Amino acid sequence: MNISPVGPKPTQLVCPSCRASIVSKVDHKATTKTHLIAFFLCLFLCWPCICVPYCVDSCQNADHYCPSCNAYLGTYQG
């Protein structure tokens, strides 16, 4: 399967699985980088700041899926 290049926002493309012309569905997921940023915010700023990386999309990976067939299309690592 050819995984399409994707970015941090929904992308218009043709799904390689169902061949439909779609705008990808994006699911943001926390990564090790997200957890490390939260940890350092906790250490050097204050503990209430630890939730910030979990609310900011640029601190998380963006997994793209087809809204028609739910096929995985790729991941953008922010």
Residue, then its C-alpha position, 0 to 999 in steps of 0.5 A: m500500500n502506498i501511504s500518502p504524504v499528509g500534514p498536520k491538518p485534514t488533507q484532500l486526496v484519493c484514498p488508496s483503499c476505496r479510491a474515493s476522493i476524500v478529505s482525511k479525518v485527523d486523530h491527534k495522539a500524544t507521543t513520547k515527545t508530548h509526555l516529555i514536554a509536559f514533564f519539563l513544564c512541570l519541573f521548570l514552570c508549574w504543575p498546572c501547565i502540564c496539560v498544555p501539550y495535551c491540548v495543543d495539536s502541534c505537540q501531538n502526532a496527526d494520524h490520518y484516516c479515510p472517512s469513507c472506509n476508515a483506512y489508515l492514510g499516514t501520520y504527520q509527526g509534529 
